[in-house]
Amino acid sequence: MKDKILIVEDEADIAHLIQVHLTELDLDCDTCANGEQALTQALTKNYQLILLDVMLPGISGLDICRQLRQENPLQAILMLTSKTSETDRVLGLELGADDYMTKPFSVRELQARVRTHLRRVHALNGNAHNANINSATVAQDNTHATTCIGQLLIDHRYHQVTYKDQAINLTSTEFELIDFFSKHPDQVFSRTQLLDSVWGYNHSGYEHTVNSHINRLRNKLEQDCSEPQIIQTVWGVGYKLNSAGVH
């Protein structure tokens, strides 16, 4: 079965161009040009990825992103923004978008980004399916790996995170980020290194993606985000998972 993609773009030429080039990847693409229709389709149909323009007639892409994240925390969302609209990019990420691309963008970059997000979605869906396996089967499966750092427990197979015995609801990208940090506790990574390792690309100008996901993780893990103890900033270098902060 083909992956389904929803392209939300009010400029017909751009929507058609995106559809053509994603169809080349053997993807099943729907398009819509206004916010109300986009929100209805996104909530009633099962899409592996939504490409969401910010500026739309009716409901804005930012409002759609907010509502989708509330209704379906695991929905993969790639925002499409104007090159000059930094505020929209940051706000979209803060509202829960997994990533963004600035227009105009290259076809090759678009296809690469879509492939990356679909790989993440497939991994997440596969692990959710496996979560239904009965406990006896799981007990016999030696591949069921977890990472435990202090009171932070990361289940790699089921994409689940627990902190202080409380389940933490994360988007698929937030999980990938904390998972990466957990494999390298106390090691500092630059934003460029995180883009390359977690998002699968290394492009100047997309550092906001990292910053916003760090903020979102802190909001879910930290007791006081103004003085983070778990995901810490090393000024002038990058970020690290402070192993002492989760004990």
N, C-alpha and C positions, 0 to 999 in steps of 0.2 A: 504494500500500500504506500502511495506517495505521501510525503510530508505536505501538510497544508500550510500555506502562508497567507496572511491577510495584509494587503498593501493599502494603507490609508494615505491617500495623496489627492489633493484637489486639483492639481495641475495635470490634465489628461495626458499630455505628452510625456511627462516624467513618469506617471503611473504606468503607462504603456511600456516605456523603455525598461523600467524595473521588472515588469511582468515578463517581458520577452527574455531578458537575461537570466531571470530565475527559472523560467521554464526550461532553459538550456541545461539546468542542473537537475532536470526531471522532478521539479516541484509543481504542486498543484496550487495555483495562485488565484485568490479572489481579490477584487479591488473595490474600494468605495471612496467617495469624494466628499462626504460630509460627516460631521462628528456624530450625529444621532444614529445614522445607519451603521457607522463603524462600531459604536458602543454596543448596539443591539447584536450585530454579527459576532463581535468578540465574546459576548457573554452567552450566546446561545449555540455557538459552534466551537468545535475543538480545533484550534490552530496551534501548530508547534512553534510558530514565531509570528509576531506582529511587527510590521514596519510602520511606524506611526509618525506622520508629519505633525509638527507643532501647530502651524497656522492652518486652521480648517474653518469652513463655514459651520455655524452652530456651535456645538461643544468643541472646545479647543483640545488639541492633542494632550496638553498637560492635564486637563481635567479627566480625559479618558484614561490616561496613565494612572492617575490617582485612584479612580474607581476600579480599574482592572486589578490593581495591586491589592485593593481591599477584598475584592471578590475571589481572586485567584492568585495567591502569593507566588505561585510557581510559574505563572505565565511569562514566557520569554518576550521581552519588548526591546526593540531597537528603534530609538528616536531618530528622526530626520529633521535637521535644523538648518537654519541659514548660517552661513559662515560668519556673519557679523553679530549673531545673536548669542553672545556668551551667557547672558542671564537665562535664556530659555534652556540652554544646554545644562547648566548647573541645576536649575530647578527641576528639569526632567529627571536627572539622575537622583536628586534628593527625593523625588516623589516615587522612585522605584524602578526607573528604566535600567535595564541591564547594560546598555551601551548607547552610543549615539554616533551618527555620521553627519558631517557637514556637507551641504550642497554647495557647489557641484562635487561629485565624487566619481572615482573611476569605476568602471564595470568590474574590473578584476578585484578591486578592494571590496566592493559590495558582495561579490560572490564568495570571497574568502571569509568575510565576516559572517555571512549567513551560514556557511559550512561550519564555522567554529561554534556558533550558537546551537545549531542543530545537533552537533556531536554532544554538547552538554545536555541538551534536552533528552536525547536518546539514553544517555547514561543515567540521568535522573529517573526517567520513566522505567528503565529496566530495573533499577534498584527498587522502585516502588512496587513493581510487579513481584520481585523476589521477596519483598517483605511479607507477602501472603503465605509463604512457605511455612509449614508447621514447625514447631520448635524442635522436634526430633530430627528433622532433616537439617535444620540449621546447626544443631549440635554436632552433626557429622561432617559439616562443611568447614574445612580448614582455611578457606579463603575469606572467611568472615573476619576482616581485620578492623580493629579500632585503635585509636590513638588516645592515650590518657595523659594529660598534663595537669597535675594538680586536680582541681575540681572540674576541669574542662574535658569532656569526653566527646570524641568525634568518631562516629560510625561511618566508615568509608563506603561500606556496601550499601547501606540504606540512606545515605546522605542525611544523617540526623546528627544534631548537635545538642548536647546536654551540658548545662553549667549549673553547679550547685544543686544537682538533682532536678533541675527545671529544664524542660524542653524549650529550645530556642527556635522560633520559626524564622527560617532564612529563605531568601530566594536562592535559585540555583547558583547564581554568580556569587552571592554572599558566601554560600557554602564553599565554593571553589576557592575563594580567597582565604577564609579561615582554615580550610584544609591545607592549603599551601603553606601558610604560616606555621601550622602545627607540625609539619614535617621538617621545619627549620627553626625551632624555637630559639629566640634571642639573637637570631641572625638578622642583620639590617638589609633591607632591600629598597632600592630606589624605585620611583614610580615607573620608570622605563623598564626596569627588570620585572616588576609586577605585571605591567601590560603584556610583556612578552610571555611570561610564565603562566598567567591566569587567563588573560583574554586571548592570547595567541597571536598578538601582533605588537609591533613596536613602531609607533608613529608619533612623531612630535606633534603636539597640539591636542592630544587626547588625555592629558594628565588629569583633567577634571574627573574622568571616569574613576580613577583610583581614589582621588580625594573623597568623592561622594560615597563610594562604597566603604571606605574607612569610617566615615562619619556614621553611616547606617549601621555598621557592625558595632561601633561604640554605643550607639543608642540602644542596642539590644543586649549588650554585654556589660557595659560599665555602670558602676553605681553613680559616678559623677563624671560626665563627659568632659567637663572643663579641666579635670585632672585625671586623664585616663591612666589606668594601671595595667591594662591588658594589652591593648593595641597602642603602642607608644610611638610618638614621633621622635626621630633622632634628627635634630635640626641640621639642615644643609645636606643630609644624606638620604633619609627615607623613613621607613616604618619597620617595626619589629613586633613580634609576639613576645611579651615579657613573661617568661615562665613563672617568675616569682609572684606575678600579679594574680595568678589563678589559684594560688594555694590558700 
